[in-house]
Amino acid sequence: MTELSEVGIFDKNLKSLSTEELIIILKNMYESASYGYKVTMIHLFGIEYANKLKNKSLKNISYAATGRFSFATEISKGIKLSEFVKKND
């Protein structure tokens, strides 16, 4: 599995991230999620990276990171939720 450090210095405040970087981030979030929280992590990914996901193929990101195209819908839900919620650090 590729780590974020292999992509270069990671700063979530950057204006844009490449599709490859977004895939790595989602894959790490998805694979490290506790039992029963995988879809929650996908929603959180959509919330946290909503601005960076603009003009990106959610289906491609979803499939490459999780092996399922259907999770693109869950990313989209997170993006929509991002207008109303913010992650606590």
C-alpha distances in whole Angstrom, upper triangle without the diagonal:
4,6,10,12,10,12,15,17,17,20,20,24,23,25,22,19,17,16,13,13,14,11,8,11,12,9,8,12,12,10,12,15,18,20,22,20,17,20,21,18,18,21,21,18,21,24,22,21,24,25,22,22,25,25,22,21,20,20,18,15,16,15,12,10,12,14,17,20,22,20,21,24,23,21,25,26,24,25,29,29,28,32,33,30,28,26,27,25
4,7,8,7,8,11,14,13,17,17,21,20,22,19,16,14,14,10,10,12,10,7,9,11,9,9,12,13,12,13,17,20,22,24,21,19,21,22,18,18,21,20,17,20,22,20,19,22,23,20,20,23,24,20,20,20,20,17,15,16,16,12,11,14,16,19,20,23,20,21,24,23,21,24,26,24,24,28,28,27,30,32,29,27,25,26,24
4,5,5,7,9,11,10,14,15,18,18,21,18,15,14,15,11,10,12,11,7,8,11,10,8,11,13,12,12,16,19,21,23,21,19,21,21,17,18,21,19,16,19,21,18,18,21,22,19,19,23,24,21,21,20,21,19,16,17,18,15,13,15,18,20,22,24,21,22,25,23,21,24,26,23,24,27,27,25,29,30,27,25,22,24,21
4,5,5,7,8,7,10,11,15,14,17,15,12,12,13,10,8,10,10,7,7,11,10,9,11,14,14,14,17,20,23,24,21,19,21,21,17,17,20,18,15,18,19,16,15,19,19,16,17,21,22,19,20,19,21,19,16,17,19,15,13,16,19,21,23,24,21,21,24,22,20,23,24,22,22,26,25,23,26,28,25,23,20,21,19
4,5,5,6,7,11,13,16,15,19,17,14,14,16,13,10,13,14,10,11,14,14,12,15,17,17,16,19,23,26,27,24,23,25,24,20,21,23,21,18,21,22,19,18,22,22,19,20,23,25,22,23,23,25,22,19,21,22,19,17,20,23,25,26,28,25,25,28,26,24,26,28,25,25,29,28,26,29,31,28,25,23,24,21
4,5,8,10,13,15,18,17,19,17,14,13,15,11,10,13,13,10,12,15,14,13,16,18,17,18,21,24,27,29,26,24,25,26,22,22,25,23,20,22,24,21,19,23,23,19,21,24,24,21,22,22,24,21,18,20,21,17,16,19,21,24,25,28,25,25,28,27,24,27,29,26,26,30,30,28,31,33,30,28,25,27,24
4,7,8,11,13,15,14,16,14,10,10,11,9,7,10,11,9,10,14,13,13,16,18,18,18,21,25,27,29,26,23,25,25,21,20,23,21,18,20,22,19,17,20,19,16,17,20,21,18,20,20,21,19,16,19,19,16,15,19,21,23,24,26,23,23,26,25,22,24,27,24,24,27,28,25,28,30,28,26,24,25,23
4,6,9,12,14,13,15,14,11,12,14,12,9,13,14,12,12,16,16,15,18,20,20,20,23,27,30,31,28,26,27,27,23,23,25,23,19,22,23,19,18,21,20,17,19,21,22,20,22,22,24,22,19,22,23,20,18,22,24,26,27,29,26,26,29,27,24,27,29,26,25,29,29,26,29,31,29,26,24,25,23
4,7,10,12,11,14,13,11,13,16,14,11,14,16,13,13,17,18,16,18,21,21,21,23,26,30,31,27,26,27,26,22,23,24,22,19,21,22,18,17,20,19,16,19,21,23,21,23,23,26,23,20,23,25,22,20,23,26,28,28,30,27,26,29,27,24,26,28,25,24,28,28,25,27,29,27,24,22,23,20
4,6,9,8,12,11,9,11,14,13,9,11,13,11,10,14,15,14,15,18,19,18,20,24,27,28,24,23,24,23,19,19,21,18,15,17,18,14,13,16,16,13,16,19,20,19,21,21,23,21,18,20,22,20,18,21,24,25,26,27,24,23,26,24,21,23,25,21,21,24,24,21,24,25,23,20,18,19,17
4,5,6,9,10,9,12,15,15,11,12,15,14,12,15,17,16,16,19,21,20,21,25,28,28,25,23,24,22,19,19,20,17,15,17,16,13,12,15,14,12,15,17,20,19,21,21,24,22,19,21,24,22,20,23,26,27,27,28,25,23,26,24,20,22,24,20,19,23,22,19,21,23,21,18,16,17,15
4,5,8,9,8,12,14,14,11,10,14,13,10,13,16,15,14,18,19,19,20,23,26,26,22,21,21,19,16,16,17,14,12,13,12,9,8,11,10,9,12,15,17,16,19,18,21,21,17,19,22,20,18,21,24,25,24,25,22,21,22,21,17,19,20,17,16,19,18,15,17,19,17,14,13,15,13
4,6,8,10,13,16,17,13,13,17,17,14,16,19,18,18,21,23,22,23,26,29,29,25,24,24,22,19,19,19,16,14,15,14,10,10,12,10,9,13,15,18,17,21,20,24,23,20,22,25,23,21,24,27,28,27,28,24,23,24,23,19,20,21,18,16,19,19,15,17,19,17,14,14,16,14
4,5,7,11,13,15,12,12,16,16,14,17,19,19,19,22,24,24,25,28,31,31,27,25,25,24,21,20,20,18,16,16,16,13,11,13,10,9,12,13,16,16,19,19,23,21,19,21,24,22,21,24,27,27,26,28,25,23,25,23,20,21,22,19,17,20,21,17,19,21,20,17,17,19,18
4,7,10,13,15,13,13,17,17,16,18,21,21,21,23,26,26,26,30,32,32,28,26,26,25,22,21,20,19,16,16,15,13,10,11,8,7,11,11,13,14,17,18,21,20,18,21,24,22,21,24,27,27,26,27,24,22,23,23,19,19,21,19,16,19,20,16,18,21,20,18,18,21,20
4,7,9,12,10,10,13,14,13,15,18,19,19,21,23,24,25,28,31,30,27,25,24,23,20,19,19,18,15,14,15,13,10,11,8,5,8,9,11,11,14,15,18,17,15,18,20,19,18,21,24,24,23,24,21,19,21,21,17,18,20,18,15,18,20,17,18,21,21,19,19,22,21
4,6,8,6,7,10,11,10,12,15,15,16,18,20,21,22,26,28,28,25,22,22,22,19,17,18,17,13,14,15,13,9,11,10,6,8,10,11,10,13,14,17,15,12,15,18,16,15,19,21,21,20,22,20,18,20,20,16,17,20,17,16,19,20,17,20,23,21,20,19,22,21
4,5,5,6,9,10,11,12,14,16,17,18,20,21,23,27,29,29,25,23,22,23,20,18,19,18,15,15,17,15,12,13,12,9,9,11,11,9,11,13,15,13,11,14,16,13,14,17,19,20,19,21,19,17,20,20,16,18,21,19,17,21,22,20,22,25,24,23,22,25,24
4,5,5,6,9,10,11,12,14,15,16,18,20,21,25,26,26,23,20,20,21,18,16,17,17,13,14,16,15,12,13,13,9,8,11,10,7,8,9,11,9,7,11,12,10,11,14,15,16,15,18,16,14,17,17,14,15,19,17,16,19,21,19,22,25,24,23,22,25,24
4,5,5,6,9,10,10,12,14,15,16,18,20,24,26,26,23,20,20,21,18,16,19,18,14,15,18,17,14,16,16,12,12,14,14,11,11,12,13,10,8,11,12,9,10,13,15,16,16,19,17,16,19,19,16,18,21,19,18,22,23,22,25,27,26,24,23,26,25
4,5,5,6,9,10,11,12,14,15,17,18,22,24,25,22,19,20,20,16,15,17,16,12,14,16,14,11,14,14,10,11,14,15,12,13,13,15,13,10,13,14,11,10,14,16,18,18,20,17,16,20,19,15,18,20,18,17,21,22,20,23,25,23,21,20,22,21
4,5,5,6,8,10,11,12,14,15,17,20,22,22,19,16,16,17,13,12,14,13,9,10,13,11,8,11,12,8,8,12,13,10,11,10,12,11,7,10,12,10,9,12,15,15,15,17,14,13,16,15,12,14,17,14,14,18,18,17,20,22,20,19,18,20,20
4,5,5,6,9,10,10,12,14,15,19,21,21,18,15,15,16,13,11,14,14,10,12,15,14,11,14,15,12,11,14,14,11,11,10,11,9,5,8,9,6,5,9,11,13,13,15,13,12,15,15,12,15,17,15,16,19,20,19,22,24,23,21,20,23,22
4,6,5,6,9,10,10,12,14,18,20,21,18,15,16,17,13,13,16,15,11,14,16,14,13,16,17,14,13,17,18,14,15,13,15,12,9,11,12,9,7,10,13,15,16,18,15,15,18,17,14,18,20,17,18,22,22,20,24,26,23,22,20,22,21
4,5,5,6,9,10,11,12,16,19,19,16,13,14,14,11,10,13,11,8,11,13,11,10,13,15,12,12,16,17,14,15,13,15,14,10,11,13,11,8,11,14,16,17,18,15,15,17,15,13,16,17,15,15,19,19,17,21,22,20,18,16,18,17
4,5,5,6,8,10,11,14,16,16,13,10,11,12,8,7,10,10,6,9,12,11,10,12,15,13,12,15,17,14,13,11,12,12,8,8,10,9,6,8,11,12,13,14,11,11,14,12,10,13,15,12,14,17,17,16,20,21,19,18,16,18,18
4,5,5,6,8,10,14,15,16,14,10,12,13,10,9,13,13,10,13,15,14,14,16,18,16,15,19,19,16,15,13,14,12,9,9,10,8,4,6,10,12,13,15,12,13,16,14,13,16,18,16,17,21,20,20,23,25,22,21,19,21,20
4,5,5,6,8,12,14,16,13,11,13,13,10,11,14,12,10,14,16,14,14,17,19,17,17,20,22,19,18,16,17,16,13,12,14,12,8,10,13,15,17,18,15,16,19,16,15,18,19,17,18,22,21,20,24,25,22,20,17,19,18
4,6,5,6,10,12,13,10,8,10,10,6,8,10,9,8,11,13,12,12,15,18,16,16,19,21,18,18,16,17,16,13,12,14,13,9,10,14,15,17,17,13,15,17,14,12,16,16,14,16,19,18,17,21,21,19,17,14,16,15
4,6,5,9,10,11,8,5,8,9,6,7,10,10,9,12,14,14,14,17,20,18,17,20,22,19,18,15,15,15,12,10,12,12,8,7,11,12,14,14,11,13,15,12,12,16,16,14,16,19,18,18,22,23,20,19,17,19,19
4,6,8,10,12,10,8,11,12,9,11,14,14,13,16,18,17,17,20,23,21,20,24,25,21,21,18,18,17,14,13,13,13,9,8,11,13,16,17,14,16,18,16,15,19,20,18,20,23,22,22,26,26,24,22,20,21,20
4,6,9,11,9,8,12,12,9,11,14,13,13,16,18,16,18,20,23,21,21,25,27,23,23,20,21,20,17,16,17,16,12,12,15,17,19,19,16,19,20,17,17,21,20,18,21,24,22,22,26,26,23,21,18,19,18
4,7,8,6,5,9,9,7,10,12,11,12,15,16,16,17,20,23,22,21,24,26,24,23,20,20,21,17,15,17,17,13,12,15,16,19,18,15,17,18,15,15,19,18,16,19,21,20,20,24,23,20,19,16,17,17
4,6,5,7,10,10,9,12,14,14,15,18,19,19,21,23,26,25,24,28,30,27,26,23,23,24,21,19,20,20,17,15,18,18,21,20,17,20,21,17,18,21,20,18,22,24,22,22,26,25,22,21,18,18,18
4,6,7,10,11,11,13,15,16,17,19,20,21,23,25,28,27,26,29,31,28,27,24,23,24,22,19,20,21,17,15,17,18,20,19,17,20,20,17,19,22,21,19,23,25,23,24,27,26,24,23,20,21,22
4,6,8,8,10,12,13,14,16,18,19,20,22,23,27,26,25,28,30,27,26,22,22,23,21,18,19,21,18,15,17,17,19,17,15,18,18,15,17,20,18,17,21,22,20,22,25,24,21,22,19,20,21
4,6,5,6,9,10,10,12,14,15,16,18,19,23,23,21,25,27,24,23,20,20,21,19,16,18,19,16,14,17,16,18,16,13,16,16,13,14,17,15,14,18,19,17,18,22,21,18,18,16,17,18
4,5,5,6,9,10,11,13,14,15,17,18,21,21,19,22,24,21,20,17,17,18,15,12,14,15,12,10,13,12,15,13,10,13,14,11,12,15,14,13,16,18,17,18,22,21,19,19,17,18,19
4,5,5,6,9,10,11,12,14,15,16,20,19,17,20,22,20,18,15,15,17,15,11,14,15,13,10,13,12,13,11,8,11,11,7,9,12,11,10,14,15,14,16,19,19,17,17,16,18,20
4,5,5,6,9,10,11,12,14,15,19,19,17,20,23,21,20,16,17,19,16,14,17,18,15,13,16,15,16,14,11,13,12,9,10,12,11,9,13,14,12,13,17,16,14,14,12,15,16
4,5,5,6,9,10,10,12,14,17,17,15,19,21,19,18,15,16,17,14,12,15,16,12,11,15,14,16,15,11,13,13,10,9,13,12,9,13,15,13,14,17,17,14,14,12,14,15
4,5,5,6,9,10,11,12,15,15,13,16,18,16,15,11,13,14,11,9,12,13,10,10,13,12,12,11,8,9,10,6,6,9,9,7,10,13,12,13,16,17,15,15,13,16,17
4,5,5,6,9,10,10,14,14,13,15,18,16,16,12,14,16,13,12,15,16,14,13,16,15,15,13,9,10,9,6,5,8,6,4,8,10,8,9,13,13,11,12,11,14,16
4,5,5,6,8,10,13,13,13,16,19,17,17,14,17,18,15,13,17,17,14,15,18,17,17,16,12,13,13,9,8,11,9,6,9,11,9,9,13,13,10,9,8,11,12
4,5,5,6,8,11,11,10,13,16,14,14,11,14,15,11,11,14,14,12,13,16,15,15,15,11,11,12,9,7,10,10,7,8,12,11,10,14,15,12,12,10,13,14
4,6,5,5,9,9,8,11,13,12,13,10,13,14,11,11,15,15,13,14,17,16,15,14,11,9,10,8,5,6,7,4,5,8,8,7,11,12,11,11,11,15,16
4,6,5,9,10,10,12,16,15,16,13,16,18,15,15,18,19,17,17,20,19,18,17,14,13,13,10,8,9,8,5,5,8,6,4,8,9,8,7,8,12,13
4,6,8,9,10,12,16,15,17,14,18,18,15,15,19,19,16,18,21,20,20,19,16,15,16,13,10,12,12,8,8,11,10,7,11,12,10,8,7,10,11
4,6,5,6,9,12,11,13,12,15,16,12,13,17,17,15,17,20,19,18,18,15,14,15,13,10,11,12,9,8,11,11,9,12,14,12,11,11,14,15
4,5,5,7,11,10,13,11,15,16,13,14,18,18,16,18,21,20,18,18,15,13,13,12,9,9,10,8,5,8,9,7,9,12,11,11,12,16,17
4,5,6,9,10,13,13,17,17,15,16,20,20,19,21,23,22,21,21,18,16,16,16,12,12,14,11,8,11,12,9,10,14,14,13,14,17,18
4,6,8,8,11,11,15,15,12,15,18,17,16,19,21,21,19,20,17,15,17,16,12,13,15,13,10,13,15,12,14,17,16,15,16,19,19
4,6,5,8,8,11,12,9,12,15,15,14,16,18,18,16,16,14,11,13,13,9,9,12,11,8,12,14,12,14,17,17,16,17,20,21
4,5,9,9,13,13,12,14,17,17,17,20,21,20,18,18,16,13,14,15,12,11,14,13,9,12,14,13,14,17,18,18,19,23,23
4,7,9,12,12,12,14,17,17,18,20,21,20,17,18,17,13,15,17,13,12,16,15,12,15,18,16,17,21,21,21,23,26,27
4,6,9,8,8,11,13,13,14,16,17,16,14,16,14,11,13,15,11,11,15,15,12,15,18,16,18,21,22,21,22,25,26
4,5,5,6,9,10,11,12,14,14,13,11,13,12,9,11,13,11,11,14,15,13,16,18,18,20,23,23,23,23,27,28
4,5,5,6,8,10,10,12,12,11,8,10,8,5,8,10,7,8,11,12,11,13,16,16,18,20,20,21,21,24,25
4,5,5,6,8,10,10,10,8,5,7,7,5,8,10,9,10,13,14,14,16,18,19,21,23,23,24,24,27,28
4,5,5,6,8,10,10,9,7,10,10,8,12,13,11,13,16,16,16,19,21,21,23,26,25,25,25,28,28
4,6,5,6,8,9,9,8,11,9,8,11,12,9,12,15,14,14,17,19,18,21,23,22,22,21,25,25
4,6,5,6,7,6,6,8,6,5,9,9,8,10,13,13,13,16,18,18,21,23,22,22,21,24,25
4,5,5,4,5,5,8,8,8,11,12,11,14,16,16,17,20,21,22,25,26,26,25,24,28,28
4,6,6,8,9,12,11,11,14,15,13,16,18,18,18,22,23,23,26,28,26,26,25,27,27
4,6,8,10,12,10,11,14,13,12,15,17,16,17,20,21,21,24,25,24,23,21,24,24
4,5,8,10,8,10,13,12,12,15,16,16,18,20,21,21,25,26,24,24,22,25,25
4,7,9,9,11,14,14,14,17,18,19,20,23,23,24,27,29,27,27,26,28,29
4,5,6,8,10,11,12,14,16,16,18,20,21,22,25,27,26,26,25,28,29
4,5,6,8,10,11,12,14,15,16,18,20,21,24,25,25,26,25,28,29
4,5,6,8,9,11,12,14,15,16,18,20,22,23,23,24,24,27,28
4,5,5,6,9,10,11,13,14,15,17,20,21,20,21,20,23,25
4,5,5,6,9,10,11,12,14,15,18,20,19,20,20,24,25
4,5,5,6,9,10,11,12,14,16,18,18,20,20,23,25
4,5,5,6,9,10,11,12,15,16,16,17,17,20,22
4,5,5,6,9,10,11,14,15,14,15,15,19,20
4,5,5,6,9,10,12,14,14,16,16,20,22
4,5,5,6,9,11,12,12,14,15,18,21
4,5,5,6,9,10,10,11,11,15,17
4,5,5,7,10,10,11,13,16,18
4,5,6,8,9,12,14,18,20
4,5,5,6,9,11,14,17
4,5,5,7,9,13,15
4,6,8,12,15,17
4,7,11,13,16
4,7,9,13
4,6,9
4,6
4
